[in-house]
Every structure is written in structure tokens, then in C-alpha cells.
Amino acid sequence: MQTEFEKIMEQLKAKLATWQVGRATPALIERTLVDSYGNKMPLQQLGSITSLDAQTLQVQPWDVSTIKAIEKALYVSVQNITVAVSGQTLRVHFAPLTMEKRQALVKAMKQQCEETHIMIKRLREDLLNKLKQDKKNNGLAEDVFFTEQKKIQKMVDDYNQKVKQIESDKEKVLLTV
């Protein structure tokens, strides 16, 4: 039961990790899909990604012939960047975020957190329905039923609080210039 809640939290954290918030990190581009070798592959499988400074990442492809495909994929999938090819590496420079863009990111982040709250609510409903079925089909005792129901609600409350904390922390980071 708890692992299902953890999966929901991991999805939220993974989604928010890909957002630029003033510092360029490899997580921003590592999942970018690149047309290479006849397939779409994540950039992290085609080379190493390192952070040069707060606004710049360097991509070192393992196969130099993929440079053009990587450059194209980055331009298509990532906004507000400049890609410069220098020899056998690519430098990806991220433009600083404006306050307007930061506020738009906060709005999108709150939407993502709201979707996570909804996922938690749906999981609670599923768990309660299973519990009710168990009570009906297997003769689960009333006291056990209510104890389990309270456990589920406590977990829901705890995970909703964690989402609120992530939302609050991320908002502070997004709005910090």
C-alpha cells in the first residue's frame, strides 16, 4: 500500500526535477529523446552530461556522429537554450529565467501538485473499495475494517502533506532570483 503512494511521489519528484530553476542540471536534458541509430534514445544513453556553470551544460557524445542529431533534439525539446558545437562536444546554455517565466513555472508546478493530490485521492478510493470488498466477501470484522480505514486515511494525509511541502519548497526555489 505504501509503495503505491511512494510511486506517486516519485513521479512528482521526477517531473519537477526536469524544470529549470536558475541552475542548469543534467536532469534538465538527460531524458531528451534523440533520433539515433534508427531509434529514439534518451540523451543520457548517448553521452555524458556535465554542468560547467550555473547556466551551461556540456554534452560529450560517445559517438561523434550523433552530434547533429543531439543538437537537433535539444533545440526541438528544450526551450530558451542555445546549443554550440565545439569540436566533439556540445555546450548547452540556458537563458536566465524572467520573473514572468518563473511565475508561469509556479503556476504549472501547482497544477502538477494538484494532479498528484488527485492521484492520491483516487488511490485512497481504490484502497477503500478493496477494503469494502474484503469486508463483504471475506467477512472482515468491523473493528479491523475501521482500523484499516483509519490507516489509509492517515497515509493519505501524510502524503498530501508531503506534496504540500514539496510545492512550498519548489515555489520558493522558483521565485528566488
Number of C-alpha atoms within 10 A of each C-alpha: 10 10 8 11 17 12 11 17 22 12 12 18 14 11 13 20 15 16 17 20 21 19 17 24 22 19 17 17 23 18 14 18 20 25 16 17 8 7 9 12 15 17 22 18 13 20 20 15 22 15 16 14 12 13 17 20 23 21 26 18 20 14 10 13 11 17 22 15 13 24 19 13 18 20 14 12 11 13 10 10 16 15 19 13 14 8 9 14 18 20 21 24 19 20 15 17 18 12 13 10 13 20 15 13 20 20 13 13 21 17 12 16 21 16 13 19 20 13 15 22 16 12 18 19 13 12 16 17 12 12 19 16 13 14 15 11 9 9 11 14 12 10 9 12 17 12 12 15 16 12 12 20 15 12 16 19 14 12 20 21 13 13 21 16 12 18 19 14 11 19 19 12 14 22 18 11 12
